[in-house]
Amino acid sequence: MSPTARATDRQPVLYLSHGAPPLADDERWTAELAAWSSDLPRPTSVLMVSAHWELAPVAVSATSGEVPLLYDFWGFPQRYYEVTYDAPGAPGLARSVAGLLSGAGEALHQDPARGLDHGAYVPLKEMFPEADVPVLQLSMPTLDPQRLFDLGRRLAPLRDEGVLIVGSGFTTHNLRWFDPGAPSDAPPPAPSAEFDHWAAEAVGAGDVDAVLDFLAKAPAAREAHPRTEHWAPLYVALGAASASGGVAARSVIEGFWFGLSKRSWQFA
């Protein structure tokens, strides 16, 4: 963390490409995530919206800090199932989220048995390795772009409470391109590169309408996202970032990992 950053500072909003469990073995990417977190104001807590939790009505994960991680992946070496991340729970944040949603007529549910999934703990372990920042995960109750954008707007006041809102997905996510036998930094497939270029321009320009309508506006959209759940957390991030005006975005991490775009943004 920046030595001059305070937990009372208004937090930015992040959208990050989270990687599979082997992200921990990628020295370049882990260094990029660590450097990113060192430049952030220290948050009071983190609210994670991961591509790997779709549940309606909207719900939050366990708040006790004692529930095991959710190893929601298959076929990896045993060591990936032995990773721990014992971040404190965030019951106060859960109450704040419930209050914001109830003001819009929406009830918040809680799943006390659900731990953090790999879309949450894999990047957090690199960004906050001491696991000393309370974390709460929020489900995506839909993949509808406008509804998720509106959800993000309702959550925006949390930023002034020191809460770091993080959308965790993947800028391109077609697992047919994933070839662990190739170098991780091999040139990406053309559709992945085309979509990444479009995304950099659209998000960088703050063109929310284009991003929400990406299936119609972006090149190779259906190849980059055969299903949209890894792009959808960006809608929540954009909503939280745009509540006080336009969207100001900065690409913090770029490049490709086994053909997938790991582009990640920070929103002021």
N, C-alpha and C positions, 0 to 999 in steps of 0.2 A: 504494500500500500504506500501511496505517497505520504511522506512524513508530515506534510502540511494539511492533509485531508482530514476532515472531521466527519463523524457519523451524522452530524446535524446538517451537513451540506445536502442540497438537493441532488438526488441521484440521477444519473443518466439512465437510459434504457438500453438493453443489449439484445441483439439477435446473434446467436452464435451457431456455427456448425459443430456438432458435438462429437462426431466420431464414434466408432464402435469401441469396445474395450481395448483393442490393440493400439488405440490412440496413445496410451501410456508409454508405448515403446517408440513413439516417433519423437525424437529429440527436438526437431525443429518446431513441430506443432506445440509440444508441451512448453517449450521456451516462449513461444508466441503468446500462449494463454497466460503464462506466469507474468510476462512483461505487461500484458494488457491489465491484469488485475493490479499490478503495482502502480499504475497510473490512475486508478479509480479512487474517488473518495471512499473512505471505509464505510460500508453500509451497516445499518443496525440489524438488518436481516435481508434474506434473499427470497424472492418469490419466483419460482421456476415454473415455466409452462413448457412441458416437454412434448415432443411429437409422439411419445410412447404412452401417453395416457389420454385416451378418449373416453369420456364418461359423462352422461347426462342423467339428471341435472348436474350442474357444475359442482365439483367437490374439491376438498383439500385432503392432503395426505395426513398421516399421523403427526401429532404435535408434541409427543412426549420426548422425542429424541432417542428412544430406546428400541424402536422397531427396526429390524434388520433391513438391509438394502434389498431391492428387488432385482435379482439377476435375470432379467428378461431377455435372454439370448441363449442360443444353443450351439453346441458343437465346437466350443472354444477350449483351449487347454485349461486344466483345473485351476491354475493360478489366478485366472480371471474371476473365478467364483470365490476366491478367498480375499478379495479386496474388501476393505472396510472404509467407511467414512462416517464417523460418529459425530456429525454436526448436531448442535442443540436443536431441539424443537422450537417452534415459534407460535405458541398459543395466542400471544397478543396480536400477532399478525393475522392469524385466522379470525380473530374477533373483528379486526379492522376490515378485512375483506368481506366478512359477513355483513358488516354495517354498510359498506358501500353498495353491495349487491341488493340488500334489502331496501335501500333507498330507491332502487330502480324496480322494485317489486319482484326480485328474484331471490329465492332461498338458497343458502349455501349448505351443502351436505358435507359430512366428514366421514372418511374411511380410516378409522383408527388402526387398522391392520396393514395399511399400505405404506411401505417404505419408499425411498427415492429410487426411481428407475435409472437405467444407465444414461438416458438423455440428460439426467440431472447430475448424478454423482460423478460421472466420468470427467466432464469439464470442470466441475467444482473442485475436484481433488487436485487439479493442476492450478486452478486460480486461487483457491483458499486452502492450501495443503494442511494447515493446522486445524482445519475443521472447527474453527472457533466462532463462526458466524452462523446464527440460527437460520435454518432453511425450511421453507414450506413449499410444497408442490401443489399446483392447481391444475385440475383436469381441463381439457378442451371439450365443452359440451356439444360441439358441432364442428364441422369443417367449413361451414359457410363463411366466406370472407367478411362480409359486412357485419355479421353477428359477432365474430371474434374481434373485429376492429372496435365495435361498440363496447365489448367487454373490456378491452384495453383502455378505452377512454374512461370507463367507470373506475378503473383501478388507478388512474393517473395520480390522484391525491396522495397515494402511498409514497410517491417519490419525495414529497416534502416531509415525510416521517423518517427519511433515511433508508427506505426500502429500495433495493436494487431489483428491478423487474427484468427478468431474463427470458426471452423466447429461445428455446433450444431445438433446432431442427437440422437442416442440411440444405445448402443453397442449390445443389442438384443431388438427386437421390434415386438413381436407377441401379439396383444391385446387379443387373446384368453386366454392368460395366466394371464391377468390382472383381479384380483379378489379383488375389494375394500372391500369385506366383510371379507377378511383374514387379518392377521397382515402384515404390509408393509414389514417386514423383515423375513417373512416365507421362508423356504427353496425353492429355485427356481426349476422349472421343469428341468429334466435332460438335455434336449436339450439346454436350456439357459445356464446352467452351463458348458456344453461341449463346446459350442461356445465361451463363455467368456474365458475359459482356453486357447483355441486355439488362440483367439485374443490377449490375454496377451503375449503369446509367440511370435506370428508372428510380432506384432507391436513392442514389446520390442526388438526383434532381428533386426528390421529395414528391414524386408523381404517385401519390397514393392510389388514385383511380386506376392507373395502369397496373400497379402491383396487385390490387384486389381483383382485377380482371385479367390476370396473367395468362390464363388458358386461352384467351382470345388475342392477347396483345404480344406475348413473348414468343420468340422463335424457339422451336423444339420443346415447347412447354410440356407436352404430354410424354415426350421421351425423357425429359429431365425429371419429371414427377409423374410416373404412371399412376400413383395415388398421391394426394396432395397433403398428407399429414405432416411431412417434413418441411413444407413451405408454410403451413398454417400458423405456427407460432409467430411468424413474422407479422401477421395481421394484428395479434395482440400487442406486440411491441410497437407497431406503428400507431395503434390507437392510443397507447399510453404516452407516446412521444408527441402526438399531435394535439392533445387535449387543450393546450394553451396557445395553439397557433399552428404554423407550418412545421414541416418535418425537416430537421437539420441532421443529416447522416454523414458518418465518416467510416470508410472501409478500414478496419483495423487489421484483419487477417485476410490474405488472398492466397491464391494458388489452388492446387488440386492434390487429392489424396486417393490413390487407386482409381483415378478417373472422375472422382466426385469433387465438386467445387466446395472448398471449405471457407468461402468468403463469409466474413462476419462483420457486423456493423455496430457502431455505437451512436446512439441518438442523444442529442443534447436536451 
